[in-house]
């Protein structure tokens, strides 16, 4: 599966090659926000890919993912406009492509896509965004904090949509969500989840108490 249309920049490198982002310089803070913009940019494409790639789902499935794509585009524009005001527009820094790699791995199985992209890869944002927001709060960057609050609020809804359709598919196929998720994570080499976890946000996003107890 080829990458969807994207600009020539940012240059894509391996995750371990991405430089660590320091908060004590303007460029370091912009680099951190740039990584967020890159995630939002990819999230637009993954929502649209979920629409056109998988046929014969209920109408609400397509409406849900179109809503996600619209909100991800809004998030990208918020972050990119702020990056521009700082002098570091999207594409200025290098980025990695691990989110889209999981989209590629799950291209042939909708249940794997729902399990491992919104409710695994994107759900990690529920854990990470509050910590990033707090770092910007410490330096009194009110605009960055405002943007991150918007993203966190909306991303809970996006993960909830992934959870809903994963559970829908499990019910349709008479599968246990918990054991099915574990098997899909093993089969598709999903990244191991690492604490700390935003348990409240994950609960709001539709993870069951059983799932949360196993984190």
N, C-alpha and C positions, 0 to 999 in steps of 0.2 A: 504494500500500500504506500503510494507516494505521499509526501507531505502536501497538505493543501496550500493554496496560494499564501505566500508570506513574503515580507520584504527581504532584501539581501542581508540586512543586518537586523538583529544581532548575530554575530558569528556564534555558531553552536559548538560547544566543547564538552568534554566529559564532566560529569558532576564534580569529581574530585579535583579537576583543574580550575574550577571557578574560584577566584581569590576570595579569601575571607573578608567580610565587610566590617569595617570599623565605624563606630558611631562618633568618633572624636574629630572627624573631618567632614566637610560638606560632600566631598566626592564619595566617601564611604557610605554616608546616609543615602545619597542618591543611588548608589549601587544596590543597596538593600531594597529601596523602592522599585528600582528597575527590575529586580528579580521578581517582585510581586506583579509588576506590569506584564512580564513575560508569562507568568502563570495565567493571568487573566486573558491574555491574548490567545494562548493555547486553549483555554477553557471555552472560548467562543467556538473554536473549530471542533472541539470534542462534543459540544452540545449539538452542533449542526450535523456532525458525523453520526451521532446517535439517532438523528431523525431520518437521514436518507439511507443509512446502511441497513437498518432493521425494519423489515416490512411486517404487515399483518398484526400489528399491535393495536390496542384500542385507540380511538381518536384522542383521548385525554393524554396518552403517552406523548404524542407529537406536540400537543399544545404545551405540555409541561416543559419539554426540552427547548421549544422555541422561546418560552418565557425565560428559561435559564440563559440561552444565548443572548437575548436582549439585555439581561442584567449584567452578564459578563462583559459585554461591550461597553456598558455604562461604567463598570468598574475600571476597565482598561483606560477609557477616556479620562476618568477622574485622576488616575495615577499619572498618566502620560502628560496631561495638562500641567500637573504640579511639577513633574520632572522638567518639562520645558521651561517653567518659570525659574527653575534652579540652574538651567543651562545644560541639562543632561537628558535630552529626549530619548525615547525608546529606540534602541539600536546602538546607543553610545557604548554600552558595556557588553561583554560576552555573556552567554547564557547556556544552560544545558537543556536537554530535551527529554528528560526521563518521563514526564507526564505523557507526552505524545507516544513514547515507546510503549507504554502500557495500553494506549489506545490501539496501537498496531497489533499487539499480542492478542487482544480480545476481539479482533475484527470479525471472527467467524462464530462468536457465541454471545448472544445478547445477555444471557444470565451472568457470564463472566464479566462482560462490560459493566453491567450494573453493580456487580459485587466489588470490582477492583478499581474502577475509575472514580465514580462519585463517592462511594462509601469507604474507600481506602485512600487513594491518592489525594482526592479533594478534602476528605475528612481530616487529613493531617493539618489542613489549614485552620480547622476549628481549634486545634491545639496550639498552633504556631502564632496565629494573628494576635491573640491577646498579649503574648510576650513581646512581639514586635511593637505593638501599640504602646506598651508600657515603656519601652526604650525611648520612643519618641515623646511620650508624656514627660519623661524625666528631663528632656532637653527643651521642654515647653514648645514643641512644634505642633501647634494647635491644628493646623490644616492636615498634617499627616495623621494625627489622631482621629480627626473627624472622618477622613477617608477610610481608615482602617475599621472604624466603628460601623460604617455603612457596609463594607465588605463582609465583616463578620456576621452581621444581621442577615444579609442576603444569602451567604454561603450556608447557613444553617438550613434555610429553605431548599437550597440546591441538593444538599446531602439528604435531606428528608425525601426529596423526589427520587433520588437513587435508591434509598431504602424502600420506599413504597413499591417501586417497580421490581426490585430484587425479590421482595417478599411476595409480590403478585406472581412472579414466575415460579418461585418455589411452591406456592400453593397450587398453581396450575399443573405443575409436574409432580405433585405430592412428595416434595423434598423437605428435609429439615433445613431451615435457614442456617443454623449454627454449624452443623456438620458439612453442609454444602459449601458454605463460605470457606471453612478450613481447607477443604479439598481443592477448591478453585485457587485459593491463595498459594497452595503448594504447587499445583499443576502449572500455573501461569507465573510463578516466581515473583509473587508480590513482595514488596519490601516489608521487612519486619517492623511492626509498629513499636515506637519507643516513647516512653513517658517523658515529661508529664502530659497527662491527658486532661482535656477540658470536658469533664464528665457532664456538667450541666448542659453545655452546648450539644454534646453528643446525644444526650437524652432528648433534648428538644428536637434534634434532627432525626429521631425515630429509632435509635439503637435500643434494643431491649435490655432489661436488667441482666439477663443471662449473658448477653454479649459483653456488656460493660464489666461484668464480674470477671471475665476472662482476659481483659486487657492487661 
